[in-house]
């Protein structure tokens, strides 16, 4: 896997490095392969790396990859969006919406 850095910038507010890479490969690289290569190249632990996007065009053997490397695992948990957090918040908000309706019915009876 041939990896080249297109752009590397620091984001001190979110305590991370944002990196754009180009990888030349015959097949779309898996997230695990990209994670291992990024960890080797930037000397970091896999727990602090978030692979945002792997994109490629039909018939082209180069893929653009967006990666974020956080300073600590805690920063990654706090600043990177996850589906689980959104689902939990949605579930809690639905419970809260349903809760007052059930209370009003008991008060009316």
N, C-alpha and C positions, 0 to 999 in steps of 0.2 A: 504494500500500500504506500503510494507516494503522496505525502502530505506537505502542502505549502500554506504558509500563513498569508492571508490577504490583508487583514486588518486586526490590530490588537489595541484595545483601549481599556483604560481603567475607569471604574465607576465607584468613587469613594463613598458616595451616599449609600449605595446598596452593598458596599464592601465586596466587590467582585471585579474580575477581569472579563471583558466581553471579547470574544475571539471569532473571527471569520476564517474558515479554512477551505481549501480546495483539495479534494482527494481524487486521484486518478486510479480507477479500478475498473475491471471488466464487469463486475456486478455491484449492485448497491451495497455499500458496507453496512454491516449490522451495527446496532448501537453498542454492543459489547466490544466489537473490534475497534470502533471509534473511541470508546472510553479507554481501552487499553493503550491505544496509540497516544491519546492526549495525555494520559497519566505519565507515560514514558517521556514524552517531549517536554512537558512542563513540570515534571518532578512533583506531582501532587497525588493525594489519595483519591480513590474513586468516589468516596463519600462526599467530596466537596465539588464534584463536577456535575453539571446539568447540561445535557445535550438538548438544545432547543429545537433544532430542525436539521433534517438531512434532505436536501432537494437535488434533483437532477432532471435533465430533459431526455426525451425519448431519443435513443440512438447516440447519445453523447456519453463518453466514458469518464466524465469528470463530474463530481458532485460537490455542491456547496454545503458546508456544515457550519451551523452557528452553535457556539459552546459558551457556557458561563462557568467560570471557576471562582468559587467563593472562598473567603479566608478561613471560615470554620464550618463545621457541620450545622451548628446552630444558626448561622447566618443563612445557610441554604434553606433550612426549614422555615425560617421567618420571612425571607424575602422572595422565595420562588413560589409561584402559584401551583397548587396541586388540585387535582380533581376531587380528591377526598375531602379537603377543607371546604370546597364549594358545596359538595353534597351534604356535608354535616351542617353547614350554615343554612342551606335550603331546608333541610329536614327540621332543624330547630325553629326556623321561622314559620314553617307550616304548622308545627305543633302549637306555637304561640297564637297563630291565627285561629286555630280550632279551639283552643282553651277558653277564651272569653265567650265564645258562642255557647259552649256547654254550660258555663257559669250563668249566663243570662237566662237560659232556659230553666235552670234550677231556681233562680230568683223569681221568675214569672209564675212558677207553679206554686 
